[in-house]
Each structure stands twice: as C-alpha cells, then as structure tokens.
Amino acid sequence: MEKLLLKDCLPEVLEEMKAAFEQKEMPKLLKQLETLEITEVCECGDASCGSFYTDHLRRDNIEVEGIRTESGFLVEVYNGRIHYVEVMPSETGRSIREKITMCK
C-alpha cells in the first residue's frame, strides 16, 4: 500500500504547520514535513473530528510536547518526532477527515 503523505493530501495543513515551526524556530520538525505520513485518522468516531496520527504510536501514557498552529491545530511531538495532529470537532475537522478519506 502506498504511503499517504501529508504534503499530497493536506497541503494547507502542512503549510500551517510549517509556518508554526518556522516561527518557533524548530528546524528538526520542519525537516520532517516533506515525508510526513498520515497513518490513521482519530478513532473517536466523531465525523467532524479531523485529528490524525503520523506514526503508529498511541497517545496513552506518553509525554508529548504540544505546538499550536495559527488555526488552533495542536501538533503533538514525542521524542522529537511529529506524532499526532489534533483538529477539534468543527467544520474544518469534518473537511480534513473527508479529504483524508478521499486521498486513501
């Protein structure tokens, strides 16, 4: 199965993350964006939740660093790697979830 890259499926989300990482001077996270994969959507079941994982770790009992973007997305980083992007239930979230589904 082909990898689902963030840059191909959600370029607008990638650009927002890029702006946040540039503003906060986070070059190691910037480098990850070009090959960042969407591995799975949030399993909460809410059709308006646009959150997604970028690796196969699960959030339970791990320490993460949160980086907020201008639109309010929360990028979670674990051990220096982008792990999860939280997009709260909203019309934006619904749109992101639909785009991910269409890209698969």
C-alpha positions, -999 to +999 in steps of 0.1 A: +000+000+000+013+035-009+021+059+019-004+088+024+018+118+026+006+150+043+020+172+016-001+154-011-034+151+008-035+181+031-010+207+017-028+235+035-023+218+069+014+212+060+018+249+052+002+259+086+025+235+105+055+248+085+046+284+095+043+275+132+076+256+132+094+284+114+080+310+138+091+289+168+125+281+151+121+243+151+142+231+122+142+194+131+104+194+129+105+214+096+126+187+081+100+160+089+072+177+069+083+167+034+080+130+042+053+131+070+028+103+066-008+102+077-011+068+092-046+068+106-075+092+115-086+096+151-107+067+162-131+087+183-159+082+157-169+119+155-174+127+118-164+163+125-131+154+141-101+159+118-074+146+141-049+122+126-018+102+135+015+104+117+030+073+132+018+041+148+023+050+185-007+055+207-010+085+230-017+066+262+008+073+289+034+090+268+048+125+274+043+148+244+052+184+235+023+204+221+028+230+194-003+251+185-007+265+149-024+297+140-057+279+132-056+261+165-044+227+154-023+210+181+008+192+168+020+166+193+057+157+193+071+126+210+109+121+212+115+148+186+091+132+161+057+146+149+032+121+163-003+134+161-022+164+148-053+173+168-081+191+149-110+195+172-145+187+160-156+215+137-164+222+101-126+224+095-123+190+112-150+175+090-134+188+059-100+174+069-114+140+077-132+139+043-101+149+024-081+121+042-108+096+033-107+107-004-069+105-005-068+069+006 
